Amino acid sequence: MPSGPEHGLELVEALASRGELAGSHLLPAVRGEMLTRLGRHDDARSALLPALALCGNAAERAVLQRKVDELS
């Protein structure tokens, strides 16, 4: 985060392009957070929905759901 959400998003996109963390909710969740911080709310919601679907932890799902709801 010291370099800003743009740089964070670039790192996330690089990980995704290599297939790293495929099947994990963490990558789309972080992507959604970076997009939210950039004010790209529609894109953020689109990133958070797969994170929500992949997440198996009830507490984390609740946090993700709240973020999705806030962007709706």
N, CA, C, O and CB atoms as a CASP TS submission, in Angstrom:
PFRMAT TS
TARGET T0000
AUTHOR 0000-0000-0000
METHOD Language model
MODEL 1
PARENT N/A
ATOM      1  N   MET     1       0.788  -1.211   0.000  1.00  0.00           N
ATOM      2  CA  MET     1       0.000   0.000   0.000  1.00  0.00           C
ATOM      3  C   MET     1       0.832   1.278   0.000  1.00  0.00           C
ATOM      4  O   MET     1       0.310   2.324  -0.388  1.00  0.00           O
ATOM      5  CB  MET     1      -0.897  -0.003   1.174  1.00  0.00           C
ATOM      6  N   PRO     2       2.100   1.250   0.415  1.00  0.00           N
ATOM      7  CA  PRO     2       2.848   2.503   0.371  1.00  0.00           C
ATOM      8  C   PRO     2       2.923   3.105  -1.031  1.00  0.00           C
ATOM      9  O   PRO     2       3.064   4.318  -1.183  1.00  0.00           O
ATOM     10  CB  PRO     2       4.241   2.281   0.897  1.00  0.00           C
ATOM     11  N   SER     3       2.828   2.260  -2.049  1.00  0.00           N
ATOM     12  CA  SER     3       2.901   2.742  -3.428  1.00  0.00           C
ATOM     13  C   SER     3       1.528   3.060  -3.999  1.00  0.00           C
ATOM     14  O   SER     3       1.428   3.502  -5.143  1.00  0.00           O
ATOM     15  CB  SER     3       3.590   1.718  -4.302  1.00  0.00           C
ATOM     16  N   GLY     4       0.481   2.847  -3.237  1.00  0.00           N
ATOM     17  CA  GLY     4      -0.865   3.183  -3.667  1.00  0.00           C
ATOM     18  C   GLY     4      -1.621   2.015  -4.259  1.00  0.00           C
ATOM     19  O   GLY     4      -1.035   0.986  -4.595  1.00  0.00           O
ATOM     20  N   PRO     5      -2.942   2.183  -4.385  1.00  0.00           N
ATOM     21  CA  PRO     5      -3.778   1.096  -4.886  1.00  0.00           C
ATOM     22  C   PRO     5      -3.515   0.742  -6.350  1.00  0.00           C
ATOM     23  O   PRO     5      -3.741  -0.399  -6.755  1.00  0.00           O
ATOM     24  CB  PRO     5      -5.219   1.460  -4.717  1.00  0.00           C
ATOM     25  N   GLU     6      -3.043   1.700  -7.150  1.00  0.00           N
ATOM     26  CA  GLU     6      -2.730   1.394  -8.544  1.00  0.00           C
ATOM     27  C   GLU     6      -1.644   0.325  -8.616  1.00  0.00           C
ATOM     28  O   GLU     6      -1.761  -0.643  -9.368  1.00  0.00           O
ATOM     29  CB  GLU     6      -2.283   2.667  -9.295  1.00  0.00           C
ATOM     30  N   HIS     7      -0.597   0.509  -7.834  1.00  0.00           N
ATOM     31  CA  HIS     7       0.501  -0.450  -7.811  1.00  0.00           C
ATOM     32  C   HIS     7       0.030  -1.780  -7.236  1.00  0.00           C
ATOM     33  O   HIS     7       0.403  -2.841  -7.737  1.00  0.00           O
ATOM     34  CB  HIS     7       1.683   0.098  -6.994  1.00  0.00           C
ATOM     35  N   GLY     8      -0.776  -1.729  -6.202  1.00  0.00           N
ATOM     36  CA  GLY     8      -1.331  -2.948  -5.622  1.00  0.00           C
ATOM     37  C   GLY     8      -2.146  -3.723  -6.640  1.00  0.00           C
ATOM     38  O   GLY     8      -2.052  -4.948  -6.716  1.00  0.00           O
ATOM     39  N   LEU     9      -2.946  -3.012  -7.424  1.00  0.00           N
ATOM     40  CA  LEU     9      -3.762  -3.658  -8.451  1.00  0.00           C
ATOM     41  C   LEU     9      -2.871  -4.298  -9.515  1.00  0.00           C
ATOM     42  O   LEU     9      -3.168  -5.392  -9.993  1.00  0.00           O
ATOM     43  CB  LEU     9      -4.726  -2.640  -9.098  1.00  0.00           C
ATOM     44  N   GLU    10      -1.792  -3.631  -9.886  1.00  0.00           N
ATOM     45  CA  GLU    10      -0.851  -4.209 -10.854  1.00  0.00           C
ATOM     46  C   GLU    10      -0.269  -5.516 -10.331  1.00  0.00           C
ATOM     47  O   GLU    10      -0.141  -6.485 -11.078  1.00  0.00           O
ATOM     48  CB  GLU    10       0.283  -3.215 -11.166  1.00  0.00           C
ATOM     49  N   LEU    11       0.082  -5.543  -9.053  1.00  0.00           N
ATOM     50  CA  LEU    11       0.628  -6.763  -8.461  1.00  0.00           C
ATOM     51  C   LEU    11      -0.402  -7.888  -8.445  1.00  0.00           C
ATOM     52  O   LEU    11      -0.077  -9.037  -8.743  1.00  0.00           O
ATOM     53  CB  LEU    11       1.118  -6.488  -7.045  1.00  0.00           C
ATOM     54  N   VAL    12      -1.628  -7.557  -8.101  1.00  0.00           N
ATOM     55  CA  VAL    12      -2.698  -8.547  -8.079  1.00  0.00           C
ATOM     56  C   VAL    12      -2.940  -9.097  -9.482  1.00  0.00           C
ATOM     57  O   VAL    12      -3.094 -10.304  -9.665  1.00  0.00           O
ATOM     58  CB  VAL    12      -3.992  -7.934  -7.511  1.00  0.00           C
ATOM     59  N   GLU    13      -2.973  -8.212 -10.459  1.00  0.00           N
ATOM     60  CA  GLU    13      -3.188  -8.643 -11.843  1.00  0.00           C
ATOM     61  C   GLU    13      -2.049  -9.552 -12.313  1.00  0.00           C
ATOM     62  O   GLU    13      -2.292 -10.521 -13.033  1.00  0.00           O
ATOM     63  CB  GLU    13      -3.311  -7.419 -12.774  1.00  0.00           C
ATOM     64  N   ALA    14      -0.825  -9.251 -11.918  1.00  0.00           N
ATOM     65  CA  ALA    14       0.314 -10.098 -12.282  1.00  0.00           C
ATOM     66  C   ALA    14       0.178 -11.483 -11.672  1.00  0.00           C
ATOM     67  O   ALA    14       0.432 -12.485 -12.340  1.00  0.00           O
ATOM     68  CB  ALA    14       1.630  -9.454 -11.833  1.00  0.00           C
ATOM     69  N   LEU    15      -0.219 -11.545 -10.416  1.00  0.00           N
ATOM     70  CA  LEU    15      -0.440 -12.847  -9.772  1.00  0.00           C
ATOM     71  C   LEU    15      -1.539 -13.627 -10.487  1.00  0.00           C
ATOM     72  O   LEU    15      -1.402 -14.826 -10.729  1.00  0.00           O
ATOM     73  CB  LEU    15      -0.806 -12.660  -8.286  1.00  0.00           C
ATOM     74  N   ALA    16      -2.610 -12.949 -10.816  1.00  0.00           N
ATOM     75  CA  ALA    16      -3.736 -13.609 -11.483  1.00  0.00           C
ATOM     76  C   ALA    16      -3.340 -14.124 -12.861  1.00  0.00           C
ATOM     77  O   ALA    16      -3.747 -15.213 -13.263  1.00  0.00           O
ATOM     78  CB  ALA    16      -4.920 -12.648 -11.607  1.00  0.00           C
ATOM     79  N   SER    17      -2.546 -13.341 -13.581  1.00  0.00           N
ATOM     80  CA  SER    17      -2.153 -13.759 -14.930  1.00  0.00           C
ATOM     81  C   SER    17      -1.271 -15.000 -14.914  1.00  0.00           C
ATOM     82  O   SER    17      -1.222 -15.743 -15.895  1.00  0.00           O
ATOM     83  CB  SER    17      -1.427 -12.628 -15.635  1.00  0.00           C
ATOM     84  N   ARG    18      -0.578 -15.224 -13.808  1.00  0.00           N
ATOM     85  CA  ARG    18       0.258 -16.420 -13.661  1.00  0.00           C
ATOM     86  C   ARG    18      -0.517 -17.581 -13.060  1.00  0.00           C
ATOM     87  O   ARG    18       0.030 -18.673 -12.904  1.00  0.00           O
ATOM     88  CB  ARG    18       1.472 -16.114 -12.797  1.00  0.00           C
ATOM     89  N   GLY    19      -1.773 -17.365 -12.723  1.00  0.00           N
ATOM     90  CA  GLY    19      -2.597 -18.419 -12.153  1.00  0.00           C
ATOM     91  C   GLY    19      -2.322 -18.675 -10.683  1.00  0.00           C
ATOM     92  O   GLY    19      -2.781 -19.671 -10.124  1.00  0.00           O
ATOM     93  N   GLU    20      -1.570 -17.773 -10.054  1.00  0.00           N
ATOM     94  CA  GLU    20      -1.270 -17.948  -8.636  1.00  0.00           C
ATOM     95  C   GLU    20      -2.520 -17.664  -7.804  1.00  0.00           C
ATOM     96  O   GLU    20      -3.280 -16.739  -8.092  1.00  0.00           O
ATOM     97  CB  GLU    20      -0.105 -17.022  -8.202  1.00  0.00           C
ATOM     98  N   LEU    21      -2.710 -18.456  -6.798  1.00  0.00           N
ATOM     99  CA  LEU    21      -3.852 -18.380  -5.891  1.00  0.00           C
ATOM    100  C   LEU    21      -5.177 -18.673  -6.592  1.00  0.00           C
ATOM    101  O   LEU    21      -6.240 -18.274  -6.115  1.00  0.00           O
ATOM    102  CB  LEU    21      -3.909 -17.013  -5.249  1.00  0.00           C
ATOM    103  N   ALA    22      -5.107 -19.376  -7.733  1.00  0.00           N
ATOM    104  CA  ALA    22      -6.336 -19.749  -8.434  1.00  0.00           C
ATOM    105  C   ALA    22      -7.201 -20.584  -7.491  1.00  0.00           C
ATOM    106  O   ALA    22      -6.711 -21.485  -6.810  1.00  0.00           O
ATOM    107  CB  ALA    22      -6.021 -20.538  -9.751  1.00  0.00           C
ATOM    108  N   GLY    23      -8.466 -20.274  -7.465  1.00  0.00           N
ATOM    109  CA  GLY    23      -9.389 -21.001  -6.609  1.00  0.00           C
ATOM    110  C   GLY    23      -9.481 -20.466  -5.198  1.00  0.00           C
ATOM    111  O   GLY    23     -10.275 -20.954  -4.394  1.00  0.00           O
ATOM    112  N   SER    24      -8.673 -19.465  -4.893  1.00  0.00           N
ATOM    113  CA  SER    24      -8.709 -18.842  -3.572  1.00  0.00           C
ATOM    114  C   SER    24      -9.545 -17.563  -3.636  1.00  0.00           C
ATOM    115  O   SER    24      -9.552 -16.855  -4.643  1.00  0.00           O
ATOM    116  CB  SER    24      -7.269 -18.534  -3.065  1.00  0.00           C
ATOM    117  N   HIS    25     -10.237 -17.292  -2.554  1.00  0.00           N
ATOM    118  CA  HIS    25     -11.016 -16.052  -2.492  1.00  0.00           C
ATOM    119  C   HIS    25     -10.126 -14.836  -2.250  1.00  0.00           C
ATOM    120  O   HIS    25     -10.560 -13.699  -2.435  1.00  0.00           O
ATOM    121  CB  HIS    25     -12.070 -16.148  -1.392  1.00  0.00           C
ATOM    122  N   LEU    26      -8.904 -15.072  -1.843  1.00  0.00           N
ATOM    123  CA  LEU    26      -8.043 -13.957  -1.443  1.00  0.00           C
ATOM    124  C   LEU    26      -7.692 -13.021  -2.599  1.00  0.00           C
ATOM    125  O   LEU    26      -7.733 -11.801  -2.441  1.00  0.00           O
ATOM    126  CB  LEU    26      -6.775 -14.492  -0.833  1.00  0.00           C
ATOM    127  N   LEU    27      -7.352 -13.576  -3.743  1.00  0.00           N
ATOM    128  CA  LEU    27      -6.946 -12.732  -4.864  1.00  0.00           C
ATOM    129  C   LEU    27      -8.088 -11.823  -5.341  1.00  0.00           C
ATOM    130  O   LEU    27      -7.882 -10.616  -5.462  1.00  0.00           O
ATOM    131  CB  LEU    27      -6.455 -13.603  -6.019  1.00  0.00           C
ATOM    132  N   PRO    28      -9.281 -12.360  -5.616  1.00  0.00           N
ATOM    133  CA  PRO    28     -10.349 -11.438  -6.023  1.00  0.00           C
ATOM    134  C   PRO    28     -10.780 -10.484  -4.903  1.00  0.00           C
ATOM    135  O   PRO    28     -11.253  -9.381  -5.178  1.00  0.00           O
ATOM    136  CB  PRO    28     -11.550 -12.229  -6.497  1.00  0.00           C
ATOM    137  N   ALA    29     -10.620 -10.901  -3.650  1.00  0.00           N
ATOM    138  CA  ALA    29     -10.970 -10.001  -2.543  1.00  0.00           C
ATOM    139  C   ALA    29     -10.022  -8.807  -2.496  1.00  0.00           C
ATOM    140  O   ALA    29     -10.457  -7.670  -2.314  1.00  0.00           O
ATOM    141  CB  ALA    29     -10.935 -10.756  -1.199  1.00  0.00           C
ATOM    142  N   VAL    30      -8.750  -9.063  -2.658  1.00  0.00           N
ATOM    143  CA  VAL    30      -7.771  -7.969  -2.662  1.00  0.00           C
ATOM    144  C   VAL    30      -7.960  -7.102  -3.901  1.00  0.00           C
ATOM    145  O   VAL    30      -7.855  -5.877  -3.834  1.00  0.00           O
ATOM    146  CB  VAL    30      -6.324  -8.523  -2.609  1.00  0.00           C
ATOM    147  N   ARG    31      -8.239  -7.746  -5.030  1.00  0.00           N
ATOM    148  CA  ARG    31      -8.495  -6.982  -6.254  1.00  0.00           C
ATOM    149  C   ARG    31      -9.692  -6.050  -6.044  1.00  0.00           C
ATOM    150  O   ARG    31      -9.652  -4.879  -6.424  1.00  0.00           O
ATOM    151  CB  ARG    31      -8.752  -7.938  -7.457  1.00  0.00           C
ATOM    152  N   GLY    32     -10.743  -6.578  -5.440  1.00  0.00           N
ATOM    153  CA  GLY    32     -11.916  -5.749  -5.148  1.00  0.00           C
ATOM    154  C   GLY    32     -11.599  -4.588  -4.238  1.00  0.00           C
ATOM    155  O   GLY    32     -12.114  -3.485  -4.426  1.00  0.00           O
ATOM    156  N   GLU    33     -10.752  -4.829  -3.249  1.00  0.00           N
ATOM    157  CA  GLU    33     -10.353  -3.751  -2.332  1.00  0.00           C
ATOM    158  C   GLU    33      -9.573  -2.665  -3.067  1.00  0.00           C
ATOM    159  O   GLU    33      -9.816  -1.476  -2.857  1.00  0.00           O
ATOM    160  CB  GLU    33      -9.506  -4.314  -1.178  1.00  0.00           C
ATOM    161  N   MET    34      -8.637  -3.067  -3.928  1.00  0.00           N
ATOM    162  CA  MET    34      -7.850  -2.081  -4.679  1.00  0.00           C
ATOM    163  C   MET    34      -8.760  -1.266  -5.605  1.00  0.00           C
ATOM    164  O   MET    34      -8.618  -0.048  -5.705  1.00  0.00           O
ATOM    165  CB  MET    34      -6.735  -2.784  -5.501  1.00  0.00           C
ATOM    166  N   LEU    35      -9.677  -1.935  -6.269  1.00  0.00           N
ATOM    167  CA  LEU    35     -10.603  -1.234  -7.159  1.00  0.00           C
ATOM    168  C   LEU    35     -11.510  -0.283  -6.385  1.00  0.00           C
ATOM    169  O   LEU    35     -11.821   0.807  -6.866  1.00  0.00           O
ATOM    170  CB  LEU    35     -11.448  -2.238  -7.940  1.00  0.00           C
ATOM    171  N   THR    36     -11.931  -0.683  -5.200  1.00  0.00           N
ATOM    172  CA  THR    36     -12.742   0.201  -4.358  1.00  0.00           C
ATOM    173  C   THR    36     -11.955   1.458  -4.014  1.00  0.00           C
ATOM    174  O   THR    36     -12.473   2.571  -4.102  1.00  0.00           O
ATOM    175  CB  THR    36     -13.188  -0.525  -3.066  1.00  0.00           C
ATOM    176  N   ARG    37     -10.718   1.272  -3.628  1.00  0.00           N
ATOM    177  CA  ARG    37      -9.885   2.428  -3.263  1.00  0.00           C
ATOM    178  C   ARG    37      -9.619   3.345  -4.437  1.00  0.00           C
ATOM    179  O   ARG    37      -9.349   4.533  -4.258  1.00  0.00           O
ATOM    180  CB  ARG    37      -8.570   1.961  -2.686  1.00  0.00           C
ATOM    181  N   LEU    38      -9.695   2.791  -5.652  1.00  0.00           N
ATOM    182  CA  LEU    38      -9.529   3.601  -6.855  1.00  0.00           C
ATOM    183  C   LEU    38     -10.839   4.246  -7.303  1.00  0.00           C
ATOM    184  O   LEU    38     -10.864   4.987  -8.285  1.00  0.00           O
ATOM    185  CB  LEU    38      -8.967   2.750  -7.978  1.00  0.00           C
ATOM    186  N   GLY    39     -11.926   3.966  -6.586  1.00  0.00           N
ATOM    187  CA  GLY    39     -13.219   4.541  -6.937  1.00  0.00           C
ATOM    188  C   GLY    39     -13.912   3.821  -8.080  1.00  0.00           C
ATOM    189  O   GLY    39     -14.889   4.335  -8.625  1.00  0.00           O
ATOM    190  N   ARG    40     -13.433   2.652  -8.451  1.00  0.00           N
ATOM    191  CA  ARG    40     -14.012   1.867  -9.542  1.00  0.00           C
ATOM    192  C   ARG    40     -15.000   0.861  -8.938  1.00  0.00           C
ATOM    193  O   ARG    40     -14.745  -0.343  -8.914  1.00  0.00           O
ATOM    194  CB  ARG    40     -12.891   1.132 -10.375  1.00  0.00           C
ATOM    195  N   HIS    41     -16.113   1.373  -8.462  1.00  0.00           N
ATOM    196  CA  HIS    41     -17.037   0.587  -7.657  1.00  0.00           C
ATOM    197  C   HIS    41     -17.711  -0.554  -8.414  1.00  0.00           C
ATOM    198  O   HIS    41     -17.898  -1.631  -7.847  1.00  0.00           O
ATOM    199  CB  HIS    41     -18.078   1.481  -7.096  1.00  0.00           C
ATOM    200  N   ASP    42     -18.080  -0.349  -9.674  1.00  0.00           N
ATOM    201  CA  ASP    42     -18.691  -1.438 -10.433  1.00  0.00           C
ATOM    202  C   ASP    42     -17.693  -2.579 -10.637  1.00  0.00           C
ATOM    203  O   ASP    42     -18.038  -3.752 -10.491  1.00  0.00           O
ATOM    204  CB  ASP    42     -19.201  -0.925 -11.794  1.00  0.00           C
ATOM    205  N   ASP    43     -16.459  -2.222 -10.975  1.00  0.00           N
ATOM    206  CA  ASP    43     -15.412  -3.229 -11.146  1.00  0.00           C
ATOM    207  C   ASP    43     -15.108  -3.927  -9.824  1.00  0.00           C
ATOM    208  O   ASP    43     -14.862  -5.133  -9.791  1.00  0.00           O
ATOM    209  CB  ASP    43     -14.136  -2.587 -11.711  1.00  0.00           C
ATOM    210  N   ALA    44     -15.126  -3.165  -8.745  1.00  0.00           N
ATOM    211  CA  ALA    44     -14.853  -3.737  -7.426  1.00  0.00           C
ATOM    212  C   ALA    44     -15.921  -4.761  -7.059  1.00  0.00           C
ATOM    213  O   ALA    44     -15.613  -5.845  -6.564  1.00  0.00           O
ATOM    214  CB  ALA    44     -14.785  -2.631  -6.355  1.00  0.00           C
ATOM    215  N   ARG    45     -17.160  -4.410  -7.304  1.00  0.00           N
ATOM    216  CA  ARG    45     -18.260  -5.343  -7.000  1.00  0.00           C
ATOM    217  C   ARG    45     -18.109  -6.609  -7.840  1.00  0.00           C
ATOM    218  O   ARG    45     -18.301  -7.716  -7.339  1.00  0.00           O
ATOM    219  CB  ARG    45     -19.648  -4.678  -7.268  1.00  0.00           C
ATOM    220  N   SER    46     -17.769  -6.447  -9.101  1.00  0.00           N
ATOM    221  CA  SER    46     -17.570  -7.607  -9.977  1.00  0.00           C
ATOM    222  C   SER    46     -16.420  -8.488  -9.509  1.00  0.00           C
ATOM    223  O   SER    46     -16.450  -9.700  -9.723  1.00  0.00           O
ATOM    224  CB  SER    46     -17.312  -7.149 -11.402  1.00  0.00           C
ATOM    225  N   ALA    47     -15.424  -7.911  -8.886  1.00  0.00           N
ATOM    226  CA  ALA    47     -14.299  -8.688  -8.354  1.00  0.00           C
ATOM    227  C   ALA    47     -14.669  -9.365  -7.047  1.00  0.00           C
ATOM    228  O   ALA    47     -14.217 -10.475  -6.770  1.00  0.00           O
ATOM    229  CB  ALA    47     -13.077  -7.792  -8.148  1.00  0.00           C
ATOM    230  N   LEU    48     -15.484  -8.705  -6.247  1.00  0.00           N
ATOM    231  CA  LEU    48     -15.828  -9.250  -4.936  1.00  0.00           C
ATOM    232  C   LEU    48     -16.832 -10.404  -5.007  1.00  0.00           C
ATOM    233  O   LEU    48     -16.839 -11.267  -4.129  1.00  0.00           O
ATOM    234  CB  LEU    48     -16.384  -8.154  -4.065  1.00  0.00           C
ATOM    235  N   LEU    49     -17.660 -10.430  -6.017  1.00  0.00           N
ATOM    236  CA  LEU    49     -18.657 -11.502  -6.113  1.00  0.00           C
ATOM    237  C   LEU    49     -18.008 -12.886  -6.225  1.00  0.00           C
ATOM    238  O   LEU    49     -18.438 -13.805  -5.528  1.00  0.00           O
ATOM    239  CB  LEU    49     -19.568 -11.260  -7.317  1.00  0.00           C
ATOM    240  N   PRO    50     -16.985 -13.072  -7.079  1.00  0.00           N
ATOM    241  CA  PRO    50     -16.318 -14.378  -7.098  1.00  0.00           C
ATOM    242  C   PRO    50     -15.604 -14.685  -5.778  1.00  0.00           C
ATOM    243  O   PRO    50     -15.547 -15.841  -5.359  1.00  0.00           O
ATOM    244  CB  PRO    50     -15.316 -14.434  -8.246  1.00  0.00           C
ATOM    245  N   ALA    51     -15.069 -13.667  -5.131  1.00  0.00           N
ATOM    246  CA  ALA    51     -14.417 -13.873  -3.830  1.00  0.00           C
ATOM    247  C   ALA    51     -15.434 -14.402  -2.830  1.00  0.00           C
ATOM    248  O   ALA    51     -15.149 -15.312  -2.052  1.00  0.00           O
ATOM    249  CB  ALA    51     -13.776 -12.554  -3.309  1.00  0.00           C
ATOM    250  N   LEU    52     -16.603 -13.825  -2.865  1.00  0.00           N
ATOM    251  CA  LEU    52     -17.687 -14.251  -1.977  1.00  0.00           C
ATOM    252  C   LEU    52     -18.073 -15.701  -2.253  1.00  0.00           C
ATOM    253  O   LEU    52     -18.296 -16.475  -1.323  1.00  0.00           O
ATOM    254  CB  LEU    52     -18.913 -13.333  -2.143  1.00  0.00           C
ATOM    255  N   ALA    53     -18.150 -16.064  -3.518  1.00  0.00           N
ATOM    256  CA  ALA    53     -18.531 -17.430  -3.891  1.00  0.00           C
ATOM    257  C   ALA    53     -17.462 -18.453  -3.494  1.00  0.00           C
ATOM    258  O   ALA    53     -17.785 -19.595  -3.165  1.00  0.00           O
ATOM    259  CB  ALA    53     -18.787 -17.508  -5.395  1.00  0.00           C
ATOM    260  N   LEU    54     -16.196 -18.046  -3.524  1.00  0.00           N
ATOM    261  CA  LEU    54     -15.095 -18.963  -3.212  1.00  0.00           C
ATOM    262  C   LEU    54     -14.812 -19.095  -1.717  1.00  0.00           C
ATOM    263  O   LEU    54     -14.196 -20.067  -1.280  1.00  0.00           O
ATOM    264  CB  LEU    54     -13.847 -18.503  -3.910  1.00  0.00           C
ATOM    265  N   CYS    55     -15.256 -18.133  -0.950  1.00  0.00           N
ATOM    266  CA  CYS    55     -14.901 -18.087   0.469  1.00  0.00           C
ATOM    267  C   CYS    55     -15.688 -19.116   1.271  1.00  0.00           C
ATOM    268  O   CYS    55     -16.914 -19.189   1.182  1.00  0.00           O
ATOM    269  CB  CYS    55     -15.147 -16.689   1.034  1.00  0.00           C
ATOM    270  N   GLY    56     -14.966 -19.908   2.054  1.00  0.00           N
ATOM    271  CA  GLY    56     -15.607 -20.926   2.865  1.00  0.00           C
ATOM    272  C   GLY    56     -15.764 -20.557   4.327  1.00  0.00           C
ATOM    273  O   GLY    56     -16.421 -21.275   5.081  1.00  0.00           O
ATOM    274  N   ASN    57     -15.173 -19.459   4.732  1.00  0.00           N
ATOM    275  CA  ASN    57     -15.204 -19.022   6.126  1.00  0.00           C
ATOM    276  C   ASN    57     -16.378 -18.066   6.339  1.00  0.00           C
ATOM    277  O   ASN    57     -16.470 -17.042   5.662  1.00  0.00           O
ATOM    278  CB  ASN    57     -13.866 -18.343   6.521  1.00  0.00           C
ATOM    279  N   ALA    58     -17.256 -18.384   7.254  1.00  0.00           N
ATOM    280  CA  ALA    58     -18.471 -17.587   7.470  1.00  0.00           C
ATOM    281  C   ALA    58     -18.168 -16.143   7.850  1.00  0.00           C
ATOM    282  O   ALA    58     -18.825 -15.225   7.359  1.00  0.00           O
ATOM    283  CB  ALA    58     -19.319 -18.222   8.550  1.00  0.00           C
ATOM    284  N   ALA    59     -17.190 -15.933   8.711  1.00  0.00           N
ATOM    285  CA  ALA    59     -16.855 -14.566   9.143  1.00  0.00           C
ATOM    286  C   ALA    59     -16.299 -13.751   7.971  1.00  0.00           C
ATOM    287  O   ALA    59     -16.659 -12.588   7.790  1.00  0.00           O
ATOM    288  CB  ALA    59     -15.827 -14.600  10.307  1.00  0.00           C
ATOM    289  N   GLU    60     -15.429 -14.364   7.187  1.00  0.00           N
ATOM    290  CA  GLU    60     -14.874 -13.655   6.031  1.00  0.00           C
ATOM    291  C   GLU    60     -15.958 -13.407   4.985  1.00  0.00           C
ATOM    292  O   GLU    60     -15.986 -12.355   4.347  1.00  0.00           O
ATOM    293  CB  GLU    60     -13.708 -14.454   5.412  1.00  0.00           C
ATOM    294  N   ARG    61     -16.855 -14.387   4.815  1.00  0.00           N
ATOM    295  CA  ARG    61     -17.967 -14.200   3.876  1.00  0.00           C
ATOM    296  C   ARG    61     -18.835 -13.017   4.291  1.00  0.00           C
ATOM    297  O   ARG    61     -19.303 -12.263   3.439  1.00  0.00           O
ATOM    298  CB  ARG    61     -18.822 -15.476   3.790  1.00  0.00           C
ATOM    299  N   ALA    62     -19.051 -12.852   5.583  1.00  0.00           N
ATOM    300  CA  ALA    62     -19.868 -11.738   6.071  1.00  0.00           C
ATOM    301  C   ALA    62     -19.209 -10.402   5.741  1.00  0.00           C
ATOM    302  O   ALA    62     -19.886  -9.449   5.354  1.00  0.00           O
ATOM    303  CB  ALA    62     -20.096 -11.857   7.590  1.00  0.00           C
ATOM    304  N   VAL    63     -17.909 -10.336   5.892  1.00  0.00           N
ATOM    305  CA  VAL    63     -17.178  -9.103   5.559  1.00  0.00           C
ATOM    306  C   VAL    63     -17.278  -8.823   4.063  1.00  0.00           C
ATOM    307  O   VAL    63     -17.552  -7.695   3.653  1.00  0.00           O
ATOM    308  CB  VAL    63     -15.688  -9.211   5.986  1.00  0.00           C
ATOM    309  N   LEU    64     -17.057  -9.848   3.258  1.00  0.00           N
ATOM    310  CA  LEU    64     -17.147  -9.675   1.811  1.00  0.00           C
ATOM    311  C   LEU    64     -18.555  -9.274   1.391  1.00  0.00           C
ATOM    312  O   LEU    64     -18.729  -8.413   0.529  1.00  0.00           O
ATOM    313  CB  LEU    64     -16.733 -10.958   1.095  1.00  0.00           C
ATOM    314  N   GLN    65     -19.553  -9.897   1.997  1.00  0.00           N
ATOM    315  CA  GLN    65     -20.939  -9.557   1.665  1.00  0.00           C
ATOM    316  C   GLN    65     -21.238  -8.100   2.019  1.00  0.00           C
ATOM    317  O   GLN    65     -21.904  -7.398   1.258  1.00  0.00           O
ATOM    318  CB  GLN    65     -21.917 -10.495   2.403  1.00  0.00           C
ATOM    319  N   ARG    66     -20.753  -7.655   3.152  1.00  0.00           N
ATOM    320  CA  ARG    66     -20.958  -6.249   3.545  1.00  0.00           C
ATOM    321  C   ARG    66     -20.332  -5.315   2.513  1.00  0.00           C
ATOM    322  O   ARG    66     -20.927  -4.302   2.146  1.00  0.00           O
ATOM    323  CB  ARG    66     -20.354  -5.976   4.951  1.00  0.00           C
ATOM    324  N   LYS    67     -19.135  -5.656   2.047  1.00  0.00           N
ATOM    325  CA  LYS    67     -18.461  -4.811   1.049  1.00  0.00           C
ATOM    326  C   LYS    67     -19.265  -4.782  -0.252  1.00  0.00           C
ATOM    327  O   LYS    67     -19.433  -3.722  -0.856  1.00  0.00           O
ATOM    328  CB  LYS    67     -17.020  -5.327   0.777  1.00  0.00           C
ATOM    329  N   VAL    68     -19.764  -5.946  -0.683  1.00  0.00           N
ATOM    330  CA  VAL    68     -20.586  -6.003  -1.885  1.00  0.00           C
ATOM    331  C   VAL    68     -21.833  -5.146  -1.701  1.00  0.00           C
ATOM    332  O   VAL    68     -22.190  -4.369  -2.586  1.00  0.00           O
ATOM    333  CB  VAL    68     -20.973  -7.459  -2.215  1.00  0.00           C
ATOM    334  N   ASP    69     -22.488  -5.284  -0.567  1.00  0.00           N
ATOM    335  CA  ASP    69     -23.705  -4.509  -0.295  1.00  0.00           C
ATOM    336  C   ASP    69     -23.432  -3.001  -0.304  1.00  0.00           C
ATOM    337  O   ASP    69     -24.250  -2.220  -0.790  1.00  0.00           O
ATOM    338  CB  ASP    69     -24.300  -4.920   1.058  1.00  0.00           C
ATOM    339  N   GLU    70     -22.292  -2.605   0.228  1.00  0.00           N
ATOM    340  CA  GLU    70     -21.945  -1.185   0.264  1.00  0.00           C
ATOM    341  C   GLU    70     -21.698  -0.629  -1.141  1.00  0.00           C
ATOM    342  O   GLU    70     -21.876   0.565  -1.381  1.00  0.00           O
ATOM    343  CB  GLU    70     -20.708  -0.968   1.136  1.00  0.00           C
ATOM    344  N   LEU    71     -21.290  -1.495  -2.061  1.00  0.00           N
ATOM    345  CA  LEU    71     -21.018  -1.053  -3.427  1.00  0.00           C
ATOM    346  C   LEU    71     -22.258  -1.103  -4.314  1.00  0.00           C
ATOM    347  O   LEU    71     -22.229  -0.625  -5.448  1.00  0.00           O
ATOM    348  CB  LEU    71     -19.925  -1.903  -4.033  1.00  0.00           C
ATOM    349  N   SER    72     -23.344  -1.679  -3.805  1.00  0.00           N
ATOM    350  CA  SER    72     -24.566  -1.810  -4.605  1.00  0.00           C
ATOM    351  C   SER    72     -25.379  -0.537  -4.588  1.00  0.00           C
ATOM    352  O   SER    72     -26.439  -0.473  -5.211  1.00  0.00           O
ATOM    353  CB  SER    72     -25.413  -2.962  -4.101  1.00  0.00           C
TER
END
